[in-house]
Amino acid sequence: LVINGAGTGNDLWRYNSPELMPGLTAHIAYSSQNTTANTNAYTDFGVKYAPDMIEGLTLGYAVGEDNAIAGTGSFDLSTMYVKYVYGPVTVGYQESEKEGNNASNTDEFQAFGITYAVTEDISVGFAESTVDLGSSATDQVTQNVSFSYTMGGMSVTGSFIDQENSGGSTAA
C-alpha cells in the first residue's frame, strides 16, 4: 500500500513485517525529503489482512502524513481496499483521501475493477475510477477495458482507456 502515490523516490525507508499473525502483515515508511525546496518528511503505516476463514479475501488499510510539498502545508493521507478472488474472477474496490488544510487541497479517489481469467493464458478486465479534486468542481472519471495473453515468458497486453475531465478540466 503506497498512499495516493506519495512516499516514493529518494531517501525512502520502508519496513515490511513478516506475518504478525496468520494472514496479517504491516509496513511502515518514512522519507526525509531534504532538498533545497523543502525539508519536510513523509510517513505512513499500513496493514494487510487475508483471513484464513474467508479464502480469497484481502483487506488493506493505511494512513500517513505528507509534509513534502513546500508552501502547501501538510496532507493527511488514508487509503483502504478490499479484494476478493473466487475461481477465475477477481473483484476489487479502493477508496483514498488526501486531506489538505482547506477544501481545495483535499482530493478523494474511488475505484473498482473486475478481471476474469478466461483460460490460464487469457485474461480480460474492466476498471473504473473517479477522482474528486478539491480544486475543481468537475470529477475526473476513467474507464479501462484490458486484456492479456501469456505464452511462456512472453505476454501481449492491451487496454482501451476513456478519461473524461482530465485533471478536473471539462476541456480535457
Disulfide bonds with the S-S distance in Angstrom:
none
